[in-house]
Amino acid sequence: MKKFAHIIGIILLVIGNTYAQQEKGIVGANNWLNNWTEFNPNQVDYGEATQILAGKISQDTKLYKKHVYLLMGSVFVTDNATLTIEPGTVIIGDYASKASLTITKGAKIIADGLETDPIVFTSNRGVKRSGDWGGLIILGDAPSNKFGNGSVASYHSELNAADYVYTNFGGTDLKSNSGILRYVRIEYAGKRIRGVGNFNGLLLAGVGNKTTFENVMVSFSAGDSFEVWGGDVNLTNMVSYNSNNNDYGFNFGTQSQLVNSLAIRSPYISSSSGSRCLQIRSYDKKEEVDFSKKGTSVIAKNLTFINTSENLENDIKMGLVKEAVYIGANTSLDMDRSVISGFNPAVILEDDININIDNLEKIKFSDMYFNNCNGNIFVENNSNNEDLENWYGNRAFFNVYSKGRNSETFIDIKNSKRPDFRLRINKIAATNVDSD
């Protein structure tokens, strides 16, 4: 009887561990990256442009898969118009004119691709590089913590004064609807603007929660892959691949959710200022925001952050690997069931954050899988993290710490065509059982 009970106990432990591990990191019964993602976009021939998009789109317009569109200069969808893009359509951003597409406040984009027929925004250069063109900007009517409304005018220095109205964002409507982005790829965006910095692959400013964002991949962006300013945004099944800057940035009082999403960082692709998988801030400068309004708050579930170093120790010594997550003052983060693998360290808290109960209750890490990181959670410029280790290491948070190689931790990380970044369940479960 005792032997039988022992066997049942082991079986239950294996099942329990397998179930628990399947909850961590990106999840799915199948590899949801298949078919619509592309990890080698420079090898894809998208064909020659047959149509041009330029200036303002002020009435409802549809783009068709049968054409390839060349985006030239700063293109604005205005006057409450809707831009509808058929599945499989390719839009090529022009390098010379610093092309970008902006959906202005009140207008909509319906880019509703299919898993087998995604919509693609990419570069028009023969040899494509990060920052070849601007990117996609969506402006909405939801609030931020800025004084008054915000503007993205700095990205469009060539505009006439009368057109600056098209760069404004923000309002009071949390439920505003700017359309749909689903099964969409954005490649080689992030053009540098003198005195401003880089465009982002996808910038969402004041966007409301009736807008749909599902299955969007941003690859080889010279700016942030995904940047969210204010608004109330839900992002599901996002992919950031080989960004020069941050993978996911949240700022200016946004109330956002990031779910079942992935960031893959290379130690050899990064901006000079350092880059993170996730950066959460409430402001860039204190004087630009109203502290009576909500600070930035992010709920992050089932995320996988991976640094692809082949020699992590050496890359850290060379200064090529930084933290995965950076949390600024006056923000909150609830992050759980997520995986952070191969960073230096996993998390940094801004040094303006006082380590006390009130602040720690705003910064939650639970059911996490910290793997092969050079330290876990630290305050900026402070190497003594004993209090944080004791807090987040408490069994009540169910956080797990490991030192496995990426090839042992994830199902098929080196498959160039169909990589699978879900956790390798059986090996982890077996390891847990053997240790008991």
VOGU-3710 file (C-alpha; in Angstrom, 3 decimals, decimal comma):
1> mkkfahiigi> 0,000/0,000/0,000  2,803/2,409/0,896  4,551/1,635/-2,392  1,326/2,228/-4,315  0,773/5,531/-2,487  4,364/6,535/-3,278  3,840/5,797/-6,995  0,591/7,767/-7,009  2,420/10,615/-5,298  5,118/10,658/-7,980
11> illvigntya> 2,508/10,596/-10,762  0,614/13,472/-9,197  3,875/15,395/-8,770  4,767/14,911/-12,441  1,287/15,964/-13,558  1,327/18,938/-11,209  4,776/20,057/-12,289  3,941/19,629/-15,976  0,755/21,653/-15,581  2,582/24,348/-13,615
21> qqekgivgan> 5,371/24,610/-16,188  2,912/24,774/-19,074  1,459/27,844/-17,422  4,797/29,675/-17,539  5,993/31,655/-20,532  4,169/31,708/-23,835  1,534/29,004/-23,990  -0,565/27,225/-26,570  -1,540/23,664/-27,404  0,320/24,227/-30,687
31> nwlnnwtefn> 3,149/26,565/-31,635  1,176/29,716/-32,473  4,248/31,251/-34,166  3,822/28,924/-37,140  2,699/30,217/-40,549  2,424/33,975/-39,922  5,822/34,925/-38,413  9,090/35,390/-40,311  12,494/35,241/-38,593  14,518/35,737/-41,803
41> pnqvdygeat> 12,706/38,627/-43,525  15,779/39,677/-45,523  15,441/36,464/-47,499  11,853/37,147/-48,571  11,085/38,636/-51,991  7,974/40,777/-51,590  7,938/41,928/-55,208  7,972/45,399/-56,722  5,557/48,151/-55,725  2,674/48,723/-58,119
51> qilagkisqd> 0,791/51,443/-56,188  1,889/54,516/-54,209  0,505/55,753/-50,885  1,359/59,372/-50,069  -0,084/62,439/-48,339  -3,454/62,237/-46,618  -6,056/59,488/-46,822  -9,211/61,403/-45,902  -11,918/58,986/-47,041  -12,525/55,269/-46,518
61> tklykkhvyl> -9,907/53,356/-48,507  -9,128/49,672/-49,050  -5,758/48,155/-49,944  -5,764/44,866/-51,871  -3,481/41,855/-51,807  -3,133/41,928/-55,595  -1,098/45,138/-55,305  2,187/45,930/-53,547  2,060/49,442/-52,065  4,942/51,895/-51,697
71> lmgsvfvtdn> 4,491/54,125/-48,646  6,154/57,501/-49,335  6,815/60,223/-46,760  4,485/60,881/-43,825  1,119/59,348/-44,701  -1,872/60,243/-42,490  -5,304/58,643/-42,327  -7,494/61,624/-41,363  -11,052/62,934/-41,023  -12,431/59,816/-39,307
81> atltiepgtv> -11,637/57,729/-42,376  -11,037/53,966/-42,192  -8,068/52,328/-43,919  -8,875/48,669/-44,568  -6,062/46,317/-45,571  -6,841/42,959/-47,151  -5,092/39,832/-45,750  -1,797/39,136/-47,520  -1,242/42,759/-48,561  2,351/44,071/-48,587
91> iigdyaskas> 3,143/47,737/-47,824  6,749/48,786/-48,440  8,166/51,785/-46,579  10,330/54,087/-48,682  13,844/54,592/-47,326  14,640/57,941/-48,956  11,463/59,752/-47,805  11,476/58,302/-44,247  8,060/56,777/-44,865  5,601/56,306/-42,011
101> ltitkgakii> 1,896/55,654/-41,593  -0,100/57,523/-38,921  -3,708/56,725/-38,035  -4,929/60,020/-36,583  -7,326/60,478/-33,687  -10,826/59,443/-34,781  -9,618/57,486/-37,823  -9,262/53,690/-37,971  -7,092/50,979/-39,451  -8,589/47,544/-40,130
111> adgletdpiv> -5,528/45,397/-40,807  -7,103/42,003/-40,145  -4,774/39,434/-41,641  -4,925/35,655/-41,459  -2,573/33,129/-39,887  -1,832/31,804/-43,361  -1,940/35,235/-45,015  -0,486/37,973/-42,773  -0,276/41,644/-43,671  3,332/42,863/-43,997
121> ftsnrgvkrs> 4,954/46,284/-43,599  8,597/46,183/-44,679  11,529/48,066/-46,272  12,084/48,874/-49,954  15,867/48,425/-49,831  17,587/45,532/-51,553  19,586/44,744/-48,426  17,256/45,593/-45,575  18,493/47,013/-42,278  16,993/48,226/-39,025
131> gdwggliilg> 15,695/51,778/-39,360  15,106/51,715/-43,122  11,740/53,474/-42,781  9,629/55,108/-40,070  6,938/52,821/-38,708  3,266/52,649/-37,839  1,684/55,163/-35,428  -1,860/54,917/-34,066  -3,308/57,915/-32,194  -6,449/57,699/-30,090
141> dapsnkfgng> -8,798/59,552/-27,767  -7,995/57,778/-24,476  -6,295/59,641/-21,587  -2,648/59,917/-20,619  -1,005/61,519/-17,584  0,369/64,409/-19,618  -0,786/67,979/-19,069  -3,323/68,527/-21,832  -3,092/66,267/-24,869  0,071/64,831/-26,320
151> svasyhseln> 1,638/65,071/-29,750  3,930/63,072/-32,014  4,784/66,142/-34,107  8,499/65,703/-33,410  8,489/62,656/-35,695  7,175/64,770/-38,579  9,387/67,857/-38,767  8,519/68,378/-42,442  4,833/69,115/-41,742  3,151/72,431/-42,371
161> aadyvytnfg> 1,877/74,163/-39,232  -1,731/73,543/-40,291  -1,111/69,784/-40,330  0,154/69,504/-36,757  -3,425/68,813/-35,658  -3,000/65,359/-37,182  -0,252/64,507/-34,680  -2,287/65,066/-31,486  -3,464/62,269/-29,217  -5,353/61,865/-25,972
171> gtdlksnsgi> -8,788/62,631/-24,550  -11,211/61,048/-22,114  -12,580/57,986/-23,916  -10,995/54,808/-22,512  -13,192/52,756/-24,842  -12,221/54,521/-28,057  -11,714/52,258/-31,060  -8,862/52,779/-33,523  -9,478/49,518/-35,374  -7,712/46,152/-35,656
181> lryvrieyag> -4,165/44,882/-36,061  -4,223/41,091/-36,296  -1,700/38,823/-38,009  0,514/41,734/-38,996  4,303/41,936/-39,401  6,314/45,179/-39,190  9,906/44,815/-40,400  12,985/47,108/-40,445  11,205/50,183/-39,054  12,643/52,783/-36,667
191> krirgvgnfn> 14,132/55,453/-38,938  16,287/57,927/-37,014  15,061/61,526/-36,830  17,719/64,121/-36,086  17,347/65,613/-32,626  14,472/63,280/-31,713  15,667/59,704/-31,847  14,127/56,783/-33,650  10,645/55,968/-34,789  9,225/52,864/-33,151
201> glllagvgnk> 7,973/49,833/-35,029  4,491/50,359/-33,583  3,668/53,436/-31,480  0,268/53,495/-29,745  -0,587/56,859/-28,189  -3,870/57,449/-26,373  -5,353/54,281/-27,850  -8,551/52,933/-26,274  -9,450/49,414/-25,202  -11,915/48,714/-28,002
211> ttfenvmvsf> -8,956/48,569/-30,386  -7,791/45,009/-31,169  -4,119/43,975/-31,137  -3,458/40,280/-31,658  -0,612/38,382/-33,326  1,631/41,295/-34,294  5,349/40,761/-34,965  7,887/43,598/-35,030  11,352/42,563/-36,194  14,643/44,435/-36,629
221> sagdsfevwg> 13,324/47,772/-35,379  15,934/50,462/-34,723  13,613/52,025/-32,134  11,356/50,242/-29,677  9,387/47,420/-31,225  6,198/48,278/-29,324  5,789/51,624/-27,528  2,595/52,554/-25,658  1,901/56,102/-24,407  -1,174/56,546/-22,265
231> gdvnltnmvs> -4,447/54,919/-23,228  -5,867/51,555/-22,240  -4,360/48,872/-24,433  -4,579/45,068/-24,535  -1,794/43,298/-26,428  -2,022/39,540/-27,039  0,386/37,220/-28,888  2,952/39,910/-29,634  6,445/39,076/-30,939  9,498/41,343/-30,797
241> ynsnnndygf> 12,572/40,015/-32,586  16,081/41,503/-32,678  15,110/45,046/-31,773  17,896/47,609/-31,397  16,031/49,298/-28,581  13,370/48,129/-26,112  10,998/45,362/-27,085  8,006/46,660/-25,105  7,859/50,189/-23,683  4,992/51,593/-21,600
251> nfgtqsqlvn> 4,839/55,244/-20,532  2,720/58,310/-19,701  0,075/56,679/-17,538  -0,969/53,865/-19,817  -3,168/51,154/-18,307  -2,128/48,128/-20,350  -2,163/44,362/-20,499  0,526/42,337/-22,280  -0,389/38,659/-22,574  1,213/35,538/-24,077
261> slairspyis> 3,948/37,508/-25,797  7,581/37,006/-26,730  10,806/39,023/-26,915  13,988/37,611/-28,444  17,118/39,702/-27,867  20,548/39,323/-29,450  23,535/40,574/-27,398  25,022/41,959/-30,615  22,005/44,106/-31,561  21,414/46,960/-29,130
271> sssgsrclqi> 21,421/50,741/-28,887  24,322/52,505/-27,176  22,065/53,378/-24,229  21,175/49,746/-23,590  17,949/47,979/-24,372  15,422/45,972/-22,407  12,676/43,500/-23,136  10,254/45,471/-20,971  10,544/49,083/-19,823  7,850/50,667/-17,670
281> rsydkkeevd> 7,903/54,378/-16,890  5,352/57,045/-15,997  7,271/59,943/-17,544  10,510/60,985/-19,193  10,574/64,315/-17,340  8,557/64,946/-14,172  7,499/68,419/-15,295  5,610/67,064/-18,328  3,042/65,000/-16,399  0,182/65,601/-14,002
291> fskkgtsvia> 0,717/63,520/-10,849  -2,971/63,762/-9,946  -3,585/61,386/-12,863  -2,862/57,665/-12,892  0,696/56,474/-13,287  1,598/53,708/-15,703  0,184/50,318/-14,761  0,932/47,080/-16,640  -0,454/43,589/-16,162  1,930/41,104/-17,821
301> knltfintse> 1,057/37,424/-18,089  2,708/34,484/-19,824  5,638/36,355/-21,305  8,895/34,816/-22,513  12,034/36,980/-22,622  15,130/35,314/-24,080  18,687/36,532/-24,630  20,290/34,388/-27,327  23,911/34,573/-26,105  25,953/31,514/-26,971
311> nlendikmgl> 28,503/32,482/-24,303  26,570/34,422/-21,683  29,435/34,880/-19,236  31,709/36,369/-21,912  28,954/38,583/-23,351  28,235/39,955/-19,870  31,931/40,737/-19,354  31,943/42,608/-22,669  28,920/44,679/-21,556  26,642/43,263/-24,241
321> vkeavyigan> 23,911/41,945/-21,936  21,727/44,137/-19,722  18,625/43,624/-17,616  15,446/42,209/-19,146  12,979/44,401/-17,205  13,323/48,011/-16,041  10,692/49,517/-13,734  10,540/53,270/-13,163  9,174/55,214/-10,216  5,432/55,885/-9,834
331> tsldmdrsvi> 4,478/52,799/-11,831  2,974/49,413/-11,081  3,629/46,008/-12,617  1,853/42,713/-11,995  3,931/40,088/-13,798  3,265/36,395/-13,447  3,644/33,017/-15,144  6,511/34,431/-17,205  10,026/33,319/-18,186  13,179/35,479/-18,142
341> sgfnpavile> 16,228/33,656/-19,500  19,828/34,835/-19,815  19,994/38,466/-18,622  22,207/40,654/-16,420  20,247/40,734/-14,125  16,602/39,791/-14,711  15,048/42,977/-13,263  16,203/46,481/-12,298  14,110/48,920/-10,231  14,833/52,621/-10,700
351> ddininidnl> 16,824/54,010/-7,774  14,033/56,534/-7,033  11,863/53,630/-5,827  11,943/53,226/-2,070  11,939/49,579/-1,032  8,954/49,419/1,303  5,724/47,457/1,558  3,663/50,012/-0,362  5,987/49,943/-3,373  6,608/46,199/-3,294
361> ekikfsdmyf> 2,869/45,593/-3,393  2,778/47,615/-6,636  5,593/45,547/-8,186  4,587/41,897/-8,229  6,459/38,893/-9,586  4,715/35,573/-9,064  4,892/32,112/-10,655  8,005/33,320/-12,503  10,743/31,194/-14,071  14,080/33,016/-13,740
371> nncngnifve> 16,612/31,054/-15,777  20,351/31,545/-16,152  20,329/35,215/-15,137  23,267/36,971/-13,513  21,180/37,935/-10,501  17,442/38,321/-10,256  15,999/41,610/-8,928  18,056/44,674/-7,973  17,664/48,391/-7,337  19,572/50,515/-9,839
381> nnsnnedlen> 23,161/51,299/-8,750  22,885/49,026/-5,708  24,524/45,598/-5,656  22,931/44,601/-2,334  19,604/42,989/-3,167  19,170/40,838/-0,064  15,837/42,428/0,892  14,442/41,931/-2,605  15,681/38,348/-2,790  14,053/37,569/0,523
391> wygnraffnv> 10,794/39,185/-0,545  10,402/37,691/-4,030  12,037/34,410/-3,000  9,266/33,772/-0,502  7,394/30,551/-1,290  4,137/32,456/-1,386  5,173/33,907/-4,789  5,939/30,471/-6,317  8,956/31,841/-8,221  11,405/29,281/-9,663
401> yskgrnsetf> 15,157/29,781/-10,219  17,213/27,680/-12,637  20,509/27,613/-14,560  19,594/25,742/-17,731  20,902/26,537/-21,201  18,381/27,937/-23,657  18,669/24,817/-25,834  17,698/22,715/-22,824  14,997/25,063/-21,573  12,951/25,732/-24,722
411> idiknskrpd> 11,490/23,291/-27,232  13,271/24,300/-30,455  15,024/27,647/-30,201  17,462/27,129/-33,118  14,974/26,232/-35,814  15,363/29,146/-38,231  12,081/28,463/-40,027  9,736/27,378/-37,245  11,307/28,106/-33,860  9,356/27,073/-30,773
421> frlrinkiaa> 10,002/29,170/-27,667  7,625/27,330/-25,343  9,230/25,685/-22,311  10,546/22,170/-22,773  8,046/20,622/-20,369  9,194/17,026/-19,889  12,798/17,798/-19,059  11,890/20,446/-16,499  9,247/18,234/-14,884  11,667/15,299/-14,728
431> tnvdsd> 14,338/17,476/-13,153  11,904/18,621/-10,484  10,909/15,043/-9,697  14,500/13,801/-9,467  15,384/16,582/-7,028  12,654/15,460/-4,606
//
